[in-house]
Amino acid sequence: MTSLPRIALGALAAACCFASVAALAQPYDSTAPLTRAQVRAEVIEWQRAGYDQSDDWSHYPESALRAGAIVAQRRAETATPAGGARH
């Protein structure tokens, strides 16, 4: 009779594993509203890329595009594995 509780426990453990994998596999929803912490982190990321909000507007499009390209490049480098993609 001890095998029935072991089977039930194993089934419960498997269900928990599958549930956690499914939760991690959810796609990123870019339309979801950002939290304050996320917005602050993005502002800091842009500032580290060289964008200055207090700068005069005479360089606005160029400075924003340049900082945006730097941020995108850094994010791409972070998303790529250290050894690069293997095919």
N, C-alpha and C positions, 0 to 999 in steps of 0.2 A: 503493500500500500504506500510505500514511500516514493515510488516512482511517479505517482500522480501529482503530488506537490512539486516534485522536481520538474515535471513537464510543464506545469502551470507557471512555475517561476521562470523557466526557460522561455516560454512564450511571452511572458510579461517583459523580460529583458530584451527579447527580439523586437517586440512592439515599441519599446522605448528607443531602441537604436534606430529603427526605421523612422520613427517620428522626428528624432533629432536630425537625421540626414535630410528628411523632407523639408524641415524648417530651414536648414542651411542652404538648400537648393533653390529657395525662393529667389526670383530675379529681383534685381535692384529696381525700385520704382522711382524714376527720376522726377515724376510729377508729385510725389509725396512732399508735404511741407517739411522744411528743415527746422531743426531745433535751434535754439539760440547758440548752444555750444557748437553746433555744426557751422553756423554762419560765422561765429567768431573764429573758428579754426580756419575757415576759408579766407577770411580777411587777413589773418596772420600769414597764411600761405602766400597770398598775393603780395603782401608787403615784403616778405622775404624774397620774392621774385623780382622786387624792384618797383612795384607800383606804389605810388604815394598819393593818397586821397587828398591831401592838403596842397598838392602841387597845383600851379595855375593851370587853367584849362587850355592853354595854348598848345600843349603836347598831349591832350587827352586821347585821341584815338590811337596814336602810335604807342604811347606808354601802356595803355590798357591791352592792346594787341600783343605787344612784346611780353608783358607779364603773363598774359593768358597762354602764350605759346610756351613760356618757361614752365608754368604750372602744369600744362598738359604733358610736356616732356617728362617732368619729374614724376607725374602720376603713371605714365606709361612705363618708366623705368622701375617704379615700385611694383607695378603689376606683373612685369616680366620676371621669370625666375632668374636667379643669379647666373646660371650657366647658359641662359638663352633657351629658346625653344628647340626641342629636339624633334626631328621628323623621322 
